Amino acid sequence: MPAQGPAGDRMVRDLFGLHRLTWPGGDGVEFYLPHGERIRLLRDCGLEVEDLIEVQAPEGAENDYIGEVTLAWARRWPSEEVWFARRPG
């Protein structure tokens, strides 16, 4: 997403090396890793990745999400991901 405004249909930041992201006017910090890097990190921590779900807005959904992601955008690209990992044994 751009620093301000809604998510568009073009990437605006490099994925590689992004890691730490702060939003203007926000007090939170987000961390992003490419999927392969995240899998290696989880494995290095002794975890086993069981599943990854890229969440897509279902047909007939209504947009009550407060943010920069429109319903049409969330039908085309995942606005959230759910990672399942566990410690073997």
N, CA, C and O atoms as a CHARMM CRD file, in Angstrom:
* protein
*
  356
    1    1 MET  N      0.84200  -1.18900   0.00000 PROA 1      0.00000
    2    1 MET  CA     0.00000   0.00000   0.00000 PROA 1      0.00000
    3    1 MET  C      0.88300   1.24700   0.00000 PROA 1      0.00000
    4    1 MET  O      2.01000   1.22100   0.49300 PROA 1      0.00000
    5    2 PRO  N      0.36200   2.32400  -0.55200 PROA 2      0.00000
    6    2 PRO  CA     1.09700   3.57800  -0.46400 PROA 2      0.00000
    7    2 PRO  C      1.10100   4.07700   0.98100 PROA 2      0.00000
    8    2 PRO  O      0.35400   3.57200   1.81800 PROA 2      0.00000
    9    3 ALA  N      1.93200   5.05500   1.26700 PROA 3      0.00000
   10    3 ALA  CA     2.01400   5.59700   2.63300 PROA 3      0.00000
   11    3 ALA  C      0.66300   6.13200   3.09600 PROA 3      0.00000
   12    3 ALA  O      0.33900   6.05600   4.28100 PROA 3      0.00000
   13    4 GLN  N     -0.12600   6.67200   2.16700 PROA 4      0.00000
   14    4 GLN  CA    -1.46200   7.14800   2.50100 PROA 4      0.00000
   15    4 GLN  C     -2.40700   6.78400   1.37300 PROA 4      0.00000
   16    4 GLN  O     -2.00400   6.71000   0.21200 PROA 4      0.00000
   17    5 GLY  N     -3.65900   6.55800   1.71600 PROA 5      0.00000
   18    5 GLY  CA    -4.65700   6.24700   0.70600 PROA 5      0.00000
   19    5 GLY  C     -4.86500   4.76100   0.55100 PROA 5      0.00000
   20    5 GLY  O     -4.20300   3.95300   1.20400 PROA 5      0.00000
   21    6 PRO  N     -5.79800   4.40600  -0.32600 PROA 6      0.00000
   22    6 PRO  CA    -6.15400   2.99600  -0.48100 PROA 6      0.00000
   23    6 PRO  C     -5.09400   2.18400  -1.22500 PROA 6      0.00000
   24    6 PRO  O     -4.26600   2.73100  -1.95400 PROA 6      0.00000
   25    7 ALA  N     -5.14000   0.89900  -1.02700 PROA 7      0.00000
   26    7 ALA  CA    -4.27300  -0.02300  -1.75900 PROA 7      0.00000
   27    7 ALA  C     -4.66000   0.01300  -3.22600 PROA 7      0.00000
   28    7 ALA  O     -5.84300   0.04400  -3.56200 PROA 7      0.00000
   29    8 GLY  N     -3.66500   0.00900  -4.09600 PROA 8      0.00000
   30    8 GLY  CA    -3.91500   0.02100  -5.53200 PROA 8      0.00000
   31    8 GLY  C     -3.58100  -1.32700  -6.14400 PROA 8      0.00000
   32    8 GLY  O     -3.44400  -2.32400  -5.43400 PROA 8      0.00000
   33    9 ASP  N     -3.45200  -1.35500  -7.45200 PROA 9      0.00000
   34    9 ASP  CA    -3.16200  -2.61300  -8.13900 PROA 9      0.00000
   35    9 ASP  C     -1.70300  -2.71100  -8.57200 PROA 9      0.00000
   36    9 ASP  O     -1.37400  -3.49600  -9.46100 PROA 9      0.00000
   37   10 ARG  N     -0.81900  -1.91600  -7.95000 PROA 10     0.00000
   38   10 ARG  CA     0.61600  -1.95300  -8.23600 PROA 10     0.00000
   39   10 ARG  C      1.40400  -2.01000  -6.92900 PROA 10     0.00000
   40   10 ARG  O      1.01500  -1.40100  -5.93300 PROA 10     0.00000
   41   11 MET  N      2.49700  -2.73600  -6.94200 PROA 11     0.00000
   42   11 MET  CA     3.37300  -2.75300  -5.76600 PROA 11     0.00000
   43   11 MET  C      4.11000  -1.42100  -5.68200 PROA 11     0.00000
   44   11 MET  O      4.56700  -0.89400  -6.69600 PROA 11     0.00000
   45   12 VAL  N      4.22200  -0.88300  -4.47700 PROA 12     0.00000
   46   12 VAL  CA     4.87600   0.41400  -4.29400 PROA 12     0.00000
   47   12 VAL  C      6.12600   0.33100  -3.42200 PROA 12     0.00000
   48   12 VAL  O      6.82600   1.32900  -3.25600 PROA 12     0.00000
   49   13 ARG  N      6.41500  -0.83700  -2.86600 PROA 13     0.00000
   50   13 ARG  CA     7.60400  -1.04100  -2.03800 PROA 13     0.00000
   51   13 ARG  C      8.28900  -2.32400  -2.47400 PROA 13     0.00000
   52   13 ARG  O      7.64800  -3.23900  -2.99100 PROA 13     0.00000
   53   14 ASP  N      9.59000  -2.38300  -2.26400 PROA 14     0.00000
   54   14 ASP  CA    10.31600  -3.62800  -2.49600 PROA 14     0.00000
   55   14 ASP  C      9.95000  -4.62500  -1.40500 PROA 14     0.00000
   56   14 ASP  O      9.89400  -4.25700  -0.23200 PROA 14     0.00000
   57   15 LEU  N      9.70200  -5.86900  -1.76500 PROA 15     0.00000
   58   15 LEU  CA     9.41900  -6.89900  -0.77800 PROA 15     0.00000
   59   15 LEU  C     10.70000  -7.31900  -0.06600 PROA 15     0.00000
   60   15 LEU  O     10.71000  -7.50600   1.15000 PROA 15     0.00000
   61   16 PHE  N     11.76800  -7.46500  -0.82400 PROA 16     0.00000
   62   16 PHE  CA    13.02900  -7.91000  -0.22600 PROA 16     0.00000
   63   16 PHE  C     13.64800  -6.75500   0.55000 PROA 16     0.00000
   64   16 PHE  O     13.89700  -5.68200   0.00100 PROA 16     0.00000
   65   17 GLY  N     13.88800  -6.99100   1.82300 PROA 17     0.00000
   66   17 GLY  CA    14.48600  -5.97400   2.67200 PROA 17     0.00000
   67   17 GLY  C     13.47700  -5.05600   3.33900 PROA 17     0.00000
   68   17 GLY  O     13.87400  -4.13100   4.04700 PROA 17     0.00000
   69   18 LEU  N     12.18400  -5.28300   3.13500 PROA 18     0.00000
   70   18 LEU  CA    11.16900  -4.41600   3.73100 PROA 18     0.00000
   71   18 LEU  C     11.18700  -4.53300   5.25500 PROA 18     0.00000
   72   18 LEU  O     11.33700  -3.53200   5.95600 PROA 18     0.00000
   73   19 HSD  N     11.03600  -5.72500   5.75300 PROA 19     0.00000
   74   19 HSD  CA    11.09000  -6.07300   7.17200 PROA 19     0.00000
   75   19 HSD  C     10.25300  -5.17200   8.07700 PROA 19     0.00000
   76   19 HSD  O      9.13200  -5.54500   8.42400 PROA 19     0.00000
   77   20 ARG  N     10.75100  -4.01100   8.46900 PROA 20     0.00000
   78   20 ARG  CA    10.07100  -3.15600   9.44100 PROA 20     0.00000
   79   20 ARG  C      9.35900  -2.01600   8.71800 PROA 20     0.00000
   80   20 ARG  O      9.94900  -1.33600   7.87800 PROA 20     0.00000
   81   21 LEU  N      8.07800  -1.81400   9.05400 PROA 21     0.00000
   82   21 LEU  CA     7.28400  -0.79100   8.40000 PROA 21     0.00000
   83   21 LEU  C      6.50000  -0.01000   9.44300 PROA 21     0.00000
   84   21 LEU  O      5.79100  -0.59700  10.26100 PROA 21     0.00000
   85   22 THR  N      6.62300   1.29600   9.41400 PROA 22     0.00000
   86   22 THR  CA     5.80600   2.16700  10.26900 PROA 22     0.00000
   87   22 THR  C      4.98000   3.05600   9.34100 PROA 22     0.00000
   88   22 THR  O      5.45300   3.48200   8.28700 PROA 22     0.00000
   89   23 TRP  N      3.76000   3.32400   9.74400 PROA 23     0.00000
   90   23 TRP  CA     2.86000   4.13800   8.92900 PROA 23     0.00000
   91   23 TRP  C      2.85700   5.56500   9.45200 PROA 23     0.00000
   92   23 TRP  O      2.90500   5.77300  10.66500 PROA 23     0.00000
   93   24 PRO  N      2.79900   6.55800   8.55900 PROA 24     0.00000
   94   24 PRO  CA     2.74700   7.95500   9.00500 PROA 24     0.00000
   95   24 PRO  C      1.54900   8.17800   9.92600 PROA 24     0.00000
   96   24 PRO  O      0.43400   7.75800   9.61600 PROA 24     0.00000
   97   25 GLY  N      1.78200   8.83200  11.04100 PROA 25     0.00000
   98   25 GLY  CA     0.70300   9.12400  11.98700 PROA 25     0.00000
   99   25 GLY  C      0.29700   7.95600  12.85900 PROA 25     0.00000
  100   25 GLY  O     -0.54200   8.11700  13.74500 PROA 25     0.00000
  101   26 GLY  N      0.87000   6.78400  12.63400 PROA 26     0.00000
  102   26 GLY  CA     0.53100   5.61300  13.44300 PROA 26     0.00000
  103   26 GLY  C      1.56700   5.38100  14.52600 PROA 26     0.00000
  104   26 GLY  O      2.69500   5.86600  14.43300 PROA 26     0.00000
  105   27 ASP  N      1.18200   4.64400  15.54600 PROA 27     0.00000
  106   27 ASP  CA     2.13400   4.35300  16.61700 PROA 27     0.00000
  107   27 ASP  C      2.53200   2.88300  16.63200 PROA 27     0.00000
  108   27 ASP  O      3.25100   2.44700  17.53200 PROA 27     0.00000
  109   28 GLY  N      2.07800   2.12200  15.65600 PROA 28     0.00000
  110   28 GLY  CA     2.41800   0.70600  15.58000 PROA 28     0.00000
  111   28 GLY  C      3.53300   0.43900  14.58900 PROA 28     0.00000
  112   28 GLY  O      3.89400   1.29600  13.78200 PROA 28     0.00000
  113   29 VAL  N      4.07100  -0.77200  14.66800 PROA 29     0.00000
  114   29 VAL  CA     5.11400  -1.22300  13.75500 PROA 29     0.00000
  115   29 VAL  C      4.66600  -2.55700  13.17700 PROA 29     0.00000
  116   29 VAL  O      4.17200  -3.41800  13.90500 PROA 29     0.00000
  117   30 GLU  N      4.83500  -2.73100  11.87800 PROA 30     0.00000
  118   30 GLU  CA     4.52300  -4.00000  11.22500 PROA 30     0.00000
  119   30 GLU  C      5.81100  -4.57900  10.67300 PROA 30     0.00000
  120   30 GLU  O      6.72200  -3.84500  10.29300 PROA 30     0.00000
  121   31 PHE  N      5.87800  -5.91200  10.63300 PROA 31     0.00000
  122   31 PHE  CA     7.04700  -6.59100  10.10700 PROA 31     0.00000
  123   31 PHE  C      6.62600  -7.49600   8.95700 PROA 31     0.00000
  124   31 PHE  O      5.65100  -8.23900   9.06900 PROA 31     0.00000
  125   32 TYR  N      7.35600  -7.43100   7.86300 PROA 32     0.00000
  126   32 TYR  CA     7.05600  -8.23400   6.68700 PROA 32     0.00000
  127   32 TYR  C      8.29200  -9.00700   6.27000 PROA 32     0.00000
  128   32 TYR  O      9.38900  -8.45400   6.18600 PROA 32     0.00000
  129   33 LEU  N      8.10500 -10.27700   6.01300 PROA 33     0.00000
  130   33 LEU  CA     9.15700 -11.12600   5.46700 PROA 33     0.00000
  131   33 LEU  C      8.59400 -11.83100   4.23700 PROA 33     0.00000
  132   33 LEU  O      7.42300 -12.21300   4.23700 PROA 33     0.00000
  133   34 PRO  N      9.38700 -12.01100   3.20500 PROA 34     0.00000
  134   34 PRO  CA     8.92400 -12.85400   2.10200 PROA 34     0.00000
  135   34 PRO  C      8.59100 -14.25000   2.64200 PROA 34     0.00000
  136   34 PRO  O      9.16100 -14.67200   3.64900 PROA 34     0.00000
  137   35 HSD  N      7.69000 -14.95600   1.99300 PROA 35     0.00000
  138   35 HSD  CA     7.23600 -16.25800   2.50500 PROA 35     0.00000
  139   35 HSD  C      8.38600 -17.22400   2.77100 PROA 35     0.00000
  140   35 HSD  O      8.40700 -17.87900   3.81300 PROA 35     0.00000
  141   36 GLY  N      9.34000 -17.32300   1.85000 PROA 36     0.00000
  142   36 GLY  CA    10.45800 -18.24400   2.04300 PROA 36     0.00000
  143   36 GLY  C     11.27400 -17.88600   3.27900 PROA 36     0.00000
  144   36 GLY  O     11.69500 -18.76300   4.03300 PROA 36     0.00000
  145   37 GLU  N     11.49400 -16.59100   3.47700 PROA 37     0.00000
  146   37 GLU  CA    12.25200 -16.13200   4.63600 PROA 37     0.00000
  147   37 GLU  C     11.49400 -16.43100   5.93200 PROA 37     0.00000
  148   37 GLU  O     12.09700 -16.81400   6.93400 PROA 37     0.00000
  149   38 ARG  N     10.18300 -16.25600   5.90700 PROA 38     0.00000
  150   38 ARG  CA     9.36500 -16.54100   7.09400 PROA 38     0.00000
  151   38 ARG  C      9.38900 -18.04100   7.41700 PROA 38     0.00000
  152   38 ARG  O      9.48900 -18.42400   8.58300 PROA 38     0.00000
  153   39 ILE  N      9.29900 -18.88300   6.38500 PROA 39     0.00000
  154   39 ILE  CA     9.36000 -20.33500   6.60300 PROA 39     0.00000
  155   39 ILE  C     10.70100 -20.71200   7.23000 PROA 39     0.00000
  156   39 ILE  O     10.74100 -21.50100   8.17400 PROA 39     0.00000
  157   40 ARG  N     11.79400 -20.15900   6.71700 PROA 40     0.00000
  158   40 ARG  CA    13.12500 -20.45800   7.28400 PROA 40     0.00000
  159   40 ARG  C     13.22100 -19.97700   8.72300 PROA 40     0.00000
  160   40 ARG  O     13.79900 -20.67200   9.55900 PROA 40     0.00000
  161   41 LEU  N     12.67100 -18.80700   9.03700 PROA 41     0.00000
  162   41 LEU  CA    12.68500 -18.30100  10.41300 PROA 41     0.00000
  163   41 LEU  C     11.91100 -19.23300  11.34500 PROA 41     0.00000
  164   41 LEU  O     12.38500 -19.55700  12.43500 PROA 41     0.00000
  165   42 LEU  N     10.73200 -19.66100  10.92300 PROA 42     0.00000
  166   42 LEU  CA     9.93600 -20.57200  11.75700 PROA 42     0.00000
  167   42 LEU  C     10.67200 -21.89600  11.96500 PROA 42     0.00000
  168   42 LEU  O     10.67900 -22.43400  13.07200 PROA 42     0.00000
  169   43 ARG  N     11.28200 -22.41500  10.92500 PROA 43     0.00000
  170   43 ARG  CA    12.05500 -23.66000  11.05000 PROA 43     0.00000
  171   43 ARG  C     13.24500 -23.46900  11.98100 PROA 43     0.00000
  172   43 ARG  O     13.52700 -24.33300  12.81100 PROA 43     0.00000
  173   44 ASP  N     13.94600 -22.34500  11.85100 PROA 44     0.00000
  174   44 ASP  CA    15.08900 -22.04800  12.72900 PROA 44     0.00000
  175   44 ASP  C     14.66200 -21.96300  14.19300 PROA 44     0.00000
  176   44 ASP  O     15.47000 -22.19600  15.09200 PROA 44     0.00000
  177   45 CYS  N     13.39900 -21.63100  14.43200 PROA 45     0.00000
  178   45 CYS  CA    12.85800 -21.55500  15.79200 PROA 45     0.00000
  179   45 CYS  C     12.28700 -22.89800  16.24600 PROA 45     0.00000
  180   45 CYS  O     11.66400 -22.97700  17.30400 PROA 45     0.00000
  181   46 GLY  N     12.49300 -23.95200  15.45500 PROA 46     0.00000
  182   46 GLY  CA    12.03600 -25.28800  15.81600 PROA 46     0.00000
  183   46 GLY  C     10.58900 -25.56800  15.48700 PROA 46     0.00000
  184   46 GLY  O     10.01700 -26.52400  16.01000 PROA 46     0.00000
  185   47 LEU  N      9.98200 -24.76700  14.64000 PROA 47     0.00000
  186   47 LEU  CA     8.58300 -24.96000  14.28600 PROA 47     0.00000
  187   47 LEU  C      8.45500 -25.57700  12.90300 PROA 47     0.00000
  188   47 LEU  O      9.36000 -25.47800  12.07400 PROA 47     0.00000
  189   48 GLU  N      7.33000 -26.20600  12.67500 PROA 48     0.00000
  190   48 GLU  CA     7.00900 -26.84600  11.40800 PROA 48     0.00000
  191   48 GLU  C      5.79200 -26.13600  10.82600 PROA 48     0.00000
  192   48 GLU  O      4.75800 -26.05000  11.48900 PROA 48     0.00000
  193   49 VAL  N      5.89100 -25.63400   9.61600 PROA 49     0.00000
  194   49 VAL  CA     4.76100 -24.96400   8.97900 PROA 49     0.00000
  195   49 VAL  C      3.78500 -26.02300   8.48900 PROA 49     0.00000
  196   49 VAL  O      4.14900 -26.90000   7.70600 PROA 49     0.00000
  197   50 GLU  N      2.54400 -25.93500   8.95300 PROA 50     0.00000
  198   50 GLU  CA     1.51400 -26.88900   8.55000 PROA 50     0.00000
  199   50 GLU  C      0.61700 -26.35500   7.44700 PROA 50     0.00000
  200   50 GLU  O      0.12700 -27.12000   6.61600 PROA 50     0.00000
  201   51 ASP  N      0.39800 -25.03000   7.43400 PROA 51     0.00000
  202   51 ASP  CA    -0.51300 -24.48700   6.43800 PROA 51     0.00000
  203   51 ASP  C     -0.32300 -22.97800   6.34400 PROA 51     0.00000
  204   51 ASP  O      0.17900 -22.33500   7.26600 PROA 51     0.00000
  205   52 LEU  N     -0.73100 -22.44700   5.23100 PROA 52     0.00000
  206   52 LEU  CA    -0.77000 -21.00800   5.00200 PROA 52     0.00000
  207   52 LEU  C     -2.04300 -20.72800   4.22900 PROA 52     0.00000
  208   52 LEU  O     -2.26200 -21.29000   3.15600 PROA 52     0.00000
  209   53 ILE  N     -2.87700 -19.86500   4.76900 PROA 53     0.00000
  210   53 ILE  CA    -4.12500 -19.50300   4.10600 PROA 53     0.00000
  211   53 ILE  C     -4.05400 -18.02400   3.74400 PROA 53     0.00000
  212   53 ILE  O     -3.89300 -17.16800   4.61300 PROA 53     0.00000
  213   54 GLU  N     -4.17700 -17.73500   2.45100 PROA 54     0.00000
  214   54 GLU  CA    -4.27200 -16.36400   1.98100 PROA 54     0.00000
  215   54 GLU  C     -5.76300 -16.03500   1.93300 PROA 54     0.00000
  216   54 GLU  O     -6.49400 -16.58500   1.11000 PROA 54     0.00000
  217   55 VAL  N     -6.21000 -15.14900   2.80300 PROA 55     0.00000
  218   55 VAL  CA    -7.63100 -14.87500   2.97000 PROA 55     0.00000
  219   55 VAL  C     -8.14700 -14.03100   1.81000 PROA 55     0.00000
  220   55 VAL  O     -7.60700 -12.96800   1.50300 PROA 55     0.00000
  221   56 GLN  N     -9.20900 -14.53000   1.17100 PROA 56     0.00000
  222   56 GLN  CA    -9.87300 -13.81200   0.08200 PROA 56     0.00000
  223   56 GLN  C    -11.29500 -13.49200   0.52100 PROA 56     0.00000
  224   56 GLN  O    -11.98200 -14.34400   1.08300 PROA 56     0.00000
  225   57 ALA  N    -11.73300 -12.26700   0.26400 PROA 57     0.00000
  226   57 ALA  CA   -13.10900 -11.89200   0.59200 PROA 57     0.00000
  227   57 ALA  C    -14.05900 -12.77500  -0.20600 PROA 57     0.00000
  228   57 ALA  O    -13.93100 -12.86500  -1.42700 PROA 57     0.00000
  229   58 PRO  N    -15.00800 -13.42700   0.45900 PROA 58     0.00000
  230   58 PRO  CA   -15.92700 -14.31800  -0.26000 PROA 58     0.00000
  231   58 PRO  C    -16.95500 -13.54300  -1.07700 PROA 58     0.00000
  232   58 PRO  O    -17.22100 -12.37100  -0.80900 PROA 58     0.00000
  233   59 GLU  N    -17.52700 -14.20900  -2.07600 PROA 59     0.00000
  234   59 GLU  CA   -18.61700 -13.62200  -2.85200 PROA 59     0.00000
  235   59 GLU  C    -19.72800 -13.20200  -1.89700 PROA 59     0.00000
  236   59 GLU  O    -20.03200 -13.91400  -0.94000 PROA 59     0.00000
  237   60 GLY  N    -20.32000 -12.07300  -2.15100 PROA 60     0.00000
  238   60 GLY  CA   -21.42900 -11.60200  -1.32900 PROA 60     0.00000
  239   60 GLY  C    -21.00300 -10.92400  -0.03500 PROA 60     0.00000
  240   60 GLY  O    -21.85300 -10.49900   0.74700 PROA 60     0.00000
  241   61 ALA  N    -19.70700 -10.81900   0.20000 PROA 61     0.00000
  242   61 ALA  CA   -19.22700 -10.18100   1.42900 PROA 61     0.00000
  243   61 ALA  C    -19.51700  -8.68200   1.38600 PROA 61     0.00000
  244   61 ALA  O    -19.64000  -8.08600   0.31700 PROA 61     0.00000
  245   62 GLU  N    -19.62200  -8.09900   2.55700 PROA 62     0.00000
  246   62 GLU  CA   -19.74800  -6.65300   2.68500 PROA 62     0.00000
  247   62 GLU  C    -18.48500  -6.13200   3.32500 PROA 62     0.00000
  248   62 GLU  O    -17.89800  -6.80600   4.17100 PROA 62     0.00000
  249   63 ASN  N    -18.05600  -4.95400   2.94000 PROA 63     0.00000
  250   63 ASN  CA   -16.81500  -4.40300   3.45500 PROA 63     0.00000
  251   63 ASN  C    -17.07800  -3.58700   4.71300 PROA 63     0.00000
  252   63 ASN  O    -17.53800  -2.44800   4.63600 PROA 63     0.00000
  253   64 ASP  N    -16.78500  -4.17400   5.87200 PROA 64     0.00000
  254   64 ASP  CA   -16.85700  -3.41500   7.11600 PROA 64     0.00000
  255   64 ASP  C    -15.45900  -3.24000   7.70800 PROA 64     0.00000
  256   64 ASP  O    -15.29400  -2.85300   8.86500 PROA 64     0.00000
  257   65 TYR  N    -14.46200  -3.53600   6.87900 PROA 65     0.00000
  258   65 TYR  CA   -13.06700  -3.40400   7.29500 PROA 65     0.00000
  259   65 TYR  C    -12.68600  -1.93200   7.25900 PROA 65     0.00000
  260   65 TYR  O    -12.83100  -1.26500   6.23400 PROA 65     0.00000
  261   66 ILE  N    -12.20600  -1.44500   8.36500 PROA 66     0.00000
  262   66 ILE  CA   -11.77200  -0.05500   8.41800 PROA 66     0.00000
  263   66 ILE  C    -10.30800  -0.02200   8.02400 PROA 66     0.00000
  264   66 ILE  O     -9.45500  -0.52500   8.75500 PROA 66     0.00000
  265   67 GLY  N    -10.01900   0.55000   6.90700 PROA 67     0.00000
  266   67 GLY  CA    -8.65500   0.58000   6.43400 PROA 67     0.00000
  267   67 GLY  C     -8.58700   0.96000   4.97800 PROA 67     0.00000
  268   67 GLY  O     -9.52400   1.53500   4.42400 PROA 67     0.00000
  269   68 GLU  N     -7.48500   0.63900   4.37400 PROA 68     0.00000
  270   68 GLU  CA    -7.22400   1.05300   3.00400 PROA 68     0.00000
  271   68 GLU  C     -7.52700  -0.03200   1.98500 PROA 68     0.00000
  272   68 GLU  O     -7.24100   0.14500   0.80100 PROA 68     0.00000
  273   69 VAL  N     -8.09300  -1.14200   2.41200 PROA 69     0.00000
  274   69 VAL  CA    -8.35800  -2.25500   1.50400 PROA 69     0.00000
  275   69 VAL  C     -9.84400  -2.26500   1.15700 PROA 69     0.00000
  276   69 VAL  O    -10.69600  -2.38600   2.03700 PROA 69     0.00000
  277   70 THR  N    -10.13900  -2.13700  -0.12000 PROA 70     0.00000
  278   70 THR  CA   -11.53100  -2.18800  -0.55700 PROA 70     0.00000
  279   70 THR  C    -11.95600  -3.64700  -0.74200 PROA 70     0.00000
  280   70 THR  O    -11.11800  -4.54500  -0.81600 PROA 70     0.00000
  281   71 LEU  N    -13.24300  -3.86100  -0.81300 PROA 71     0.00000
  282   71 LEU  CA   -13.77000  -5.20000  -1.03700 PROA 71     0.00000
  283   71 LEU  C    -13.30400  -5.74200  -2.39400 PROA 71     0.00000
  284   71 LEU  O    -12.92700  -6.90900  -2.50500 PROA 71     0.00000
  285   72 ALA  N    -13.33200  -4.88900  -3.42000 PROA 72     0.00000
  286   72 ALA  CA   -12.87800  -5.33300  -4.74600 PROA 72     0.00000
  287   72 ALA  C    -11.41000  -5.75100  -4.69500 PROA 72     0.00000
  288   72 ALA  O    -11.02700  -6.73800  -5.32500 PROA 72     0.00000
  289   73 TRP  N    -10.59000  -5.01700  -3.95900 PROA 73     0.00000
  290   73 TRP  CA    -9.17100  -5.35600  -3.82100 PROA 73     0.00000
  291   73 TRP  C     -9.02800  -6.71200  -3.12300 PROA 73     0.00000
  292   73 TRP  O     -8.25300  -7.56200  -3.56000 PROA 73     0.00000
  293   74 ALA  N     -9.77300  -6.90400  -2.04800 PROA 74     0.00000
  294   74 ALA  CA    -9.68600  -8.14200  -1.26200 PROA 74     0.00000
  295   74 ALA  C    -10.25500  -9.34800  -1.99700 PROA 74     0.00000
  296   74 ALA  O    -10.04100 -10.48200  -1.56600 PROA 74     0.00000
  297   75 ARG  N    -10.96900  -9.13500  -3.08700 PROA 75     0.00000
  298   75 ARG  CA   -11.40700 -10.24600  -3.93200 PROA 75     0.00000
  299   75 ARG  C    -10.27200 -10.69300  -4.85400 PROA 75     0.00000
  300   75 ARG  O    -10.26100 -11.83500  -5.31300 PROA 75     0.00000
  301   76 ARG  N     -9.30200  -9.78500  -5.13300 PROA 76     0.00000
  302   76 ARG  CA    -8.20200 -10.09200  -6.05600 PROA 76     0.00000
  303   76 ARG  C     -6.92300 -10.53600  -5.34900 PROA 76     0.00000
  304   76 ARG  O     -6.19300 -11.38500  -5.86100 PROA 76     0.00000
  305   77 TRP  N     -6.65200  -9.96800  -4.18300 PROA 77     0.00000
  306   77 TRP  CA    -5.40600 -10.26400  -3.46300 PROA 77     0.00000
  307   77 TRP  C     -5.70600 -10.48400  -1.98900 PROA 77     0.00000
  308   77 TRP  O     -6.67600  -9.93700  -1.46600 PROA 77     0.00000
  309   78 PRO  N     -4.87400 -11.28900  -1.30800 PROA 78     0.00000
  310   78 PRO  CA    -5.11500 -11.51300   0.12700 PROA 78     0.00000
  311   78 PRO  C     -4.80900 -10.26100   0.94200 PROA 78     0.00000
  312   78 PRO  O     -3.73200  -9.67700   0.82100 PROA 78     0.00000
  313   79 SER  N     -5.76300  -9.85900   1.76900 PROA 79     0.00000
  314   79 SER  CA    -5.52700  -8.72300   2.65500 PROA 79     0.00000
  315   79 SER  C     -4.99300  -9.20100   4.00000 PROA 79     0.00000
  316   79 SER  O     -4.48200  -8.40800   4.79100 PROA 79     0.00000
  317   80 GLU  N     -5.10900 -10.47200   4.24700 PROA 80     0.00000
  318   80 GLU  CA    -4.57300 -11.09100   5.46400 PROA 80     0.00000
  319   80 GLU  C     -4.06300 -12.48500   5.11600 PROA 80     0.00000
  320   80 GLU  O     -4.49300 -13.09400   4.13600 PROA 80     0.00000
  321   81 GLU  N     -3.14100 -12.97700   5.93500 PROA 81     0.00000
  322   81 GLU  CA    -2.64200 -14.34600   5.81300 PROA 81     0.00000
  323   81 GLU  C     -2.73900 -15.00600   7.17700 PROA 81     0.00000
  324   81 GLU  O     -2.55300 -14.36000   8.20800 PROA 81     0.00000
  325   82 VAL  N     -3.03200 -16.29600   7.17200 PROA 82     0.00000
  326   82 VAL  CA    -3.06800 -17.06800   8.40700 PROA 82     0.00000
  327   82 VAL  C     -2.03500 -18.17900   8.28200 PROA 82     0.00000
  328   82 VAL  O     -2.13300 -19.04500   7.41300 PROA 82     0.00000
  329   83 TRP  N     -1.04000 -18.13800   9.16800 PROA 83     0.00000
  330   83 TRP  CA     0.03300 -19.15100   9.19300 PROA 83     0.00000
  331   83 TRP  C     -0.24500 -20.11900  10.32900 PROA 83     0.00000
  332   83 TRP  O     -0.57300 -19.71200  11.44300 PROA 83     0.00000
  333   84 PHE  N     -0.10900 -21.40300  10.03400 PROA 84     0.00000
  334   84 PHE  CA    -0.23400 -22.44900  11.05200 PROA 84     0.00000
  335   84 PHE  C      1.12600 -23.12000  11.18600 PROA 84     0.00000
  336   84 PHE  O      1.65300 -23.67800  10.22300 PROA 84     0.00000
  337   85 ALA  N      1.68300 -23.05900  12.37800 PROA 85     0.00000
  338   85 ALA  CA     2.97500 -23.70000  12.65100 PROA 85     0.00000
  339   85 ALA  C      2.88900 -24.34500  14.02100 PROA 85     0.00000
  340   85 ALA  O      2.16400 -23.87800  14.90000 PROA 85     0.00000
  341   86 ARG  N      3.63700 -25.42000  14.18800 PROA 86     0.00000
  342   86 ARG  CA     3.63800 -26.10300  15.49200 PROA 86     0.00000
  343   86 ARG  C      5.03200 -26.62100  15.76800 PROA 86     0.00000
  344   86 ARG  O      5.85500 -26.78400  14.86700 PROA 86     0.00000
  345   87 ARG  N      5.26600 -26.87000  17.02400 PROA 87     0.00000
  346   87 ARG  CA     6.51300 -27.49600  17.44700 PROA 87     0.00000
  347   87 ARG  C      6.33100 -29.00800  17.36000 PROA 87     0.00000
  348   87 ARG  O      5.45400 -29.55100  18.03300 PROA 87     0.00000
  349   88 PRO  N      7.13200 -29.70700  16.55000 PROA 88     0.00000
  350   88 PRO  CA     6.96500 -31.16500  16.41900 PROA 88     0.00000
  351   88 PRO  C      7.21600 -31.88300  17.73400 PROA 88     0.00000
  352   88 PRO  O      7.98500 -31.44700  18.59000 PROA 88     0.00000
  353   89 GLY  N      6.52800 -32.99700  17.84400 PROA 89     0.00000
  354   89 GLY  CA     6.77900 -33.84200  19.01000 PROA 89     0.00000
  355   89 GLY  C      5.73400 -33.91900  19.95800 PROA 89     0.00000
  356   89 GLY  O      5.86600 -34.61000  20.96800 PROA 89     0.00000
